Every structure is written in structure tokens, then in C-alpha cells.
Amino acid sequence: MVRYLLTLLPLASSWELIAINAVGCLLIGWKPQPAWWSTGFLGGFTSFSTYMLVSVTDSSLAYLVVAAAVCIAAWFAGDAIGGKK
């Protein structure tokens, strides 16, 4: 529901998808437990299946690489913010 509401914002769909996935990755890195939060809520919030569909449909290797890099960086940032050792 939260992701759907964000898709109603007037942004380009590809960038909106990267932003949603990056926020989800940041939050998973920041607080990976409990499972209902990380794989439950945030798993439903992110949309990596749509990310793959957009990449294949648009035939854009650059989009695929940029989105993956942004999401991985967001996860590392969340992990750093969370202060895990």
C-alpha cells in the first residue's frame, strides 16, 4: 500500500522505482530484524521484480547498473547508520 501511494507521485516511473528500492535497501541495512520488518514489510515495499521488468522492457543496461549500484550503496549506508559491528 505504501509503495502504491508513492507511485502516485508525479515522478518518472524508472526513477521512482529506484528511489523506492533504495529507501527499502537503506532501511533493511539499518534495521534487518525482525523478519516481519525486513522480509515482510520492506520486502513488499521494494519492487525488484518490477526493476527487472523495467530493465528488460527498456533494454537499458545503464538503468540496470545504476539502480543496482544505488541500492547496494543504500544498503551499506543503512548498515553504517545502524552501527553494526
N, C-alpha and C positions, 0 to 999 in steps of 0.2 A: 504494500500500500504506500509506504514512504517513497519507494523508488518510482512508482507510478505518479505520485504527486510531483516529484521532481521533474519527471519527463514532460509535465505540462508547462514548465518554464520556457520562455521564448529563446531558447538556445539552439544551435545546430546540433542535430542528434548525435553525430560522432563525438563531438567534444563533450557533450552532456554525458555520454556513456563513459568516457574516460574519467570525467570528474566523479561520477557515481562510484565507479570501481576503485578509483584512487582513495576516496573517502573510506570506503569499506576496507580496503587494504590497510590504511592508516589505523583504523580502529581495531582491526584484527591484530596488527602488530602491537598496538598499545595495550590491549586487554584481550588475550586469546582465550581466557577461561571465564565463565563456564561454557560448556559446549552449546547450550541453547543460545548463547550470545554470538559466539564466533561462527559455528557452522549452521546454526539455526537462523537467527535474525539477520546477521551480516551475510550469511550465505544466500539468503533470499534477497537481500538488499542489492548485492552486487549482481552483475549480469554477464558473466564471462562467456556464456553460450551465445548471447547476442553479440558480444565483442567478436567472436569468431565468425559469426554470420555476416557482420558488417565488413570484416576484413576480406572475406571470400567474395561477397557481393560487390564491393567497391574495387576489388583487385588491387588493394593498396598495401604494399609491403611497408611503406613508411608509416602508415597508421598502425599496423600491427606492431612494429618495432617501438614506436613512440609510446603507444598505450602500455605495452609490456614494461618498458623502462620506467614509465611514470608510476605504475602500480607497484613494481618491485621497490622503487625508491620510497614510495609512500609506506610500504610495509616496514622497511628499515627505519624510516623516521618514526613511525609509531612504536617500534621496538625500542628505539633510543629514548623516546619520551617516557615510555613505560618503565625504564630503568632496570631492565632485566640484566642479570649477570651471567 
